[in-house]
Amino acid sequence: GENVEQHPSTLSVQEGDSAVIKCTYSDSASNYFPWYKQELGKGPQLIIDIRSNVGEKKDQRIAVTLNKTAKHFSLHITETQPEDSAVYFCAASVYGGSQGNLIFGKGTKLSVKP
Amino acid sequence: DSGVTQTPKHLITATGQRVTLRCSPRSGDLSVYWYQQSLDQGLQFLIQYYNGEERAKGNILERFSAQQFPDLHSELNLSSLELGDSALYFCASSVGDPTGNSPLHFGNGTRLTVT
């Protein structure tokens, strides 16, 4: 089955710096890669996703890149702000039909210092 | 607010007991997923229902069961509880359309503590 590895487990940056979180996956059939942000006491919230027919996607300060050959994808946050502090999860799935169960990485705790 | 409602928010019970967790999906969503989140295992997929039918199964223990009702709400039943079952249990929903273009939206979870 699918296995998703996520690095680093913790990341501390200064406000205004960039943050990069990397994930690798094992199942070459996976074709959907979302990123979730989880704040304390809340459920994971989808922040951006990418499908295997796209190499890069941007949404304001957030971007995701996908390298299908190497089976890895990354989250890039630019101009970080204190409110970006949270746990970020990457995930992968074979998306089709009604089966969309996601396999998650173990998370990255991002701390943005003012 | 994701639109997914989970009750109760907190649950404290003793080993050997049985509990039921409830989830109401977003309006219009046909798929419901259950995930378990513990400190050492991260987010683990348990089970998925689509329009009342079981569609996919993950690492769900035999002591656990779930169902999705005609009004599309779902319940996760946990029985013969053990200390190791203490965790956050999340429900997520999606439209679940055949093209696969529907992301998951998570509720805020039920925190289960087994003493």
Boltz contact constraints between the chains, C-beta under 6 A:
constraints:
  - contact:
      token1: [A, 34]
      token2: [B, 103]
      max_distance: 6.0
  - contact:
      token1: [A, 42]
      token2: [B, 108]
      max_distance: 6.0
  - contact:
      token1: [A, 43]
      token2: [B, 90]
      max_distance: 6.0
  - contact:
      token1: [A, 43]
      token2: [B, 106]
      max_distance: 6.0
  - contact:
      token1: [A, 43]
      token2: [B, 107]
      max_distance: 6.0
  - contact:
      token1: [A, 43]
      token2: [B, 108]
      max_distance: 6.0
  - contact:
      token1: [A, 43]
      token2: [B, 109]
      max_distance: 6.0
  - contact:
      token1: [A, 44]
      token2: [B, 106]
      max_distance: 6.0
  - contact:
      token1: [A, 46]
      token2: [B, 103]
      max_distance: 6.0
  - contact:
      token1: [A, 49]
      token2: [B, 103]
      max_distance: 6.0
  - contact:
      token1: [A, 95]
      token2: [B, 100]
      max_distance: 6.0
  - contact:
      token1: [A, 96]
      token2: [B, 100]
      max_distance: 6.0
  - contact:
      token1: [A, 97]
      token2: [B, 98]
      max_distance: 6.0
  - contact:
      token1: [A, 98]
      token2: [B, 50]
      max_distance: 6.0
  - contact:
      token1: [A, 98]
      token2: [B, 55]
      max_distance: 6.0
  - contact:
      token1: [A, 98]
      token2: [B, 96]
      max_distance: 6.0
  - contact:
      token1: [A, 99]
      token2: [B, 55]
      max_distance: 6.0
  - contact:
      token1: [A, 99]
      token2: [B, 56]
      max_distance: 6.0
  - contact:
      token1: [A, 101]
      token2: [B, 45]
      max_distance: 6.0
  - contact:
      token1: [A, 101]
      token2: [B, 48]
      max_distance: 6.0
  - contact:
      token1: [A, 101]
      token2: [B, 56]
      max_distance: 6.0
  - contact:
      token1: [A, 104]
      token2: [B, 42]
      max_distance: 6.0
  - contact:
      token1: [A, 104]
      token2: [B, 43]
      max_distance: 6.0
  - contact:
      token1: [A, 106]
      token2: [B, 42]
      max_distance: 6.0
